[in-house]
Amino acid sequence: MNHTNTALYSSRPAEIELIRDMARRALTPKQKKQLQKQITEPAPESRDAFILKRAADWLQNNTDDAQPDKLFGDFWYRGELCILFADTNVGKSILAVQIGNALSSGEPIPVLGSPLPAEPVLYFDFELSAAQFESRYSSYKSRYTFNPNFYRVVLNPNAQGQHRFKNYADYMNNALENIIITSGARTVILDNITCLRTGMHAAESAISLMRNLQAIKNKYNLSVLVLAHTPKRNPAKPITRNDLQGSKMLINFADSAFAIGESKTNTGLRYLKQVKQRSGKEYYGAANVCLCRIDKNGNFLQFEVEGFDHETAHLQHYTEDQRLFTERRIMQLHNQGISMRAIGEQIGVSVATVCRLVKRLEREAKAR
């Protein structure tokens, strides 16, 4: 035997060695059982793209995950990647800080909170300056005392490590993993997604970011809340997943999603609406949105629940001005080369309605 080749075979998989033994001589009953197990239930390796298990085994191994904790009512459950979206200046950041503060202190938000042990929370703030953040959580008498478990994270303008990575996305993913490992936190809030994505193709960049967030979430068993904007939308239409800025495809990478809407019939009133849910039921859909008002209780700016109502009671009544707004928006999207079907989905009308309006408006424009 040539002993110089011995090392080449030391790392053969067990099933290959068994098959070689079978070729030389009959297998023992123990070897047959071992080979059958290797063939029918191959052990997944970390470099494999897929993990193969019988459906029954998934149920047996995940019984403890059947009832995940409610981090924010039925809007956001533990272990989920959740999207919170709304128009500018509606209160996304205010609600996000309120949720993070509640989880870090173990003091639930009235009505929508759940009694859970205090835990570390990372709040990535890409929106407010230090002075703006301070003004929200202080008064002329005092500053709000956040729990030591609550961490506010901002970008370092003097960071110099980006050149070591292929692109900005890889750099941010690495930085995110590093801070998760260092802090030990398993609850992350990102405010907001538009500040993390790069490149000319915003939708593709956002989708890539969501895919990476899902991978990091699964790797470290995280709960992630991502804030996002809505573009200019029709205030007479209910909020849907089509209102998420960038691409409604982002919703597909999320486990859950909810939105903040502004009441058009009651000044200053907001409402929370479930848009997607997997872990729980739809309690706060169009027929039962959660009504809230923003108030500064001493030195802490927060949402306060006032009740529940049907969404239609808080939508703008369809007027002549609204009709003109819809027509202008349809033509704007049409001139950008967006398909009739995509326009209909975004505006919330049928394809036939879009086609009819475009033809009429083009005909009127030519007649002028």
Secondary structure, DSSP 8 states (H G I E B T S, - for coil): --GGGGGGGTT--HHHHHHHHHHHS---HHHHHHHHHHHHS----TT-S-----HHHHHHHTGGGSS--EEETTTEETT-EEEEEE-TTSSHHHHHHHHHHHHHHT---TTT--------EEEEESS--HHHHHHHTB-SS-B----TTEEEE---TT---GGGSSSHHHHHHHHHHHHHHHH---EEEEE-GGGT--SS-HHHHHHHHHHHHHHHHHHHT-EEEEEEE--S--TTS---GGGSSS-THHHHT-SEEEEEEE-SSSTTEEEEEEEE-SSS--SSSTTSEEEEEEEEETTEEEEEEEEEE-GGGGS----HHHHHHHHHHHHHHHHTT--HHHHHHHHTS-HHHHHHHHHHHHHHHHH-
